[in-house]
Amino acid sequence: NIVYVTSSVLAMADDGLTVAQTAVPCSKLVLPSIPQVILPQPALLLAGGFGGPLVVGGFTPLRNACTLAAHDTTSTAMRIMGRVFSCGFRSGWTGARSPAAASMIQFTMLGPGYHFYLGLLGNRKPALVAVALTETLVMYGATTRNAQLIHNQAAVGRDRVPVRSIMPVGPGFTAFLLRNCLAMAGIRVLSEPMARTLQWISGADASSKCSPGINMGGDFLASVLCGALSMPFNQTFNFQVTNAACLAATPAERFALALRFLKTQYFMSTASGSVRLRQTMLRDAMLRSSYIGCLFCCYSSLERLALHMSNLRE
């Protein structure tokens, strides 16, 4: 589009100065559109602030089992759960306080924060990464403290590590961020396709709205799958924050130690010289999937319940 702007100049004439006006074409200015940002509903804030501490605190024993598994290549999942409760029933929740408190912000980001970033960025993938980065900065210090406390409870002597003060970054941060990206993809990316698949299997109309039970099943299956995929990063993080050599190493040395950990934890050489997977990979994937599946499925159900009750009041 072309618009014309009137330009006025002074010109010399026989009877003195006159003003000459000319029309000058110029391109029409188009201001960039401002993205529509949807502010979170109060019900989502309630679900994040109340539901986050409830599920993170409640499932602490499973999270602690994953931490202990990072230094154990022989025990079964049941034996590791026994070690979690080795000092009594309450010891299963060792270190729960810091992550539960931080999860008020974590799950506010997971729910309302995700919808805010989605409205701001307009696409699920960058919104997912933005939420994961924010969540990582919020939860890194608290989760590191939790891992070190439960590790020291089970370790003896020189195997114990100093408990770090709560800081937003540190050893294992990159693995923690990658873990969060994969884990969150379950309820934010894969949950709906999983629910539609379950609805198709059940014989219901695929175009109809999914029932609460179908949605919960989709949340659980998607979270279990992404929990298994995020397991190597989760265990790398647990190893890096509970190993004295990693805590004292440079970033390059820490990366080499992480690769060595993954190799010895999940691979073994046979007598013939071939390499095969250890049973610990299945064990750790099961522990991680159980934790993420229960955590996100319960939170997502609380989120939907809060939205449903809010809609009923309106």
Secondary structure, DSSP 8 states (H G I E B T S, - for coil): -EEEEEEEEEEEETTEEEEEEEEEEEE--------------HHHHHIIIIIHHHHHHHTHHHHHHHHHHTT-SS--HHHHHHHHTTT-GGGGGTT-HHHHHHHHHHHHIIIIIHHHHHHHH-SHHHHHHHHHHHHHHHHHHHHHHHHHHHHHHH--GGG--------SS-TTHHHHHHHHHHHHHIIIIIHHHHHHHHHHHHT--TTS---HHHHHHHHHHHHHHHHHHHHHHHHHHHHHHH-HHHHHS-HHHHHHHHHHHHHHHHEEE-TTS-EEE-HHHHHHHHHHHHHHHHHHHHHHHHHHHHHHHHHHH-
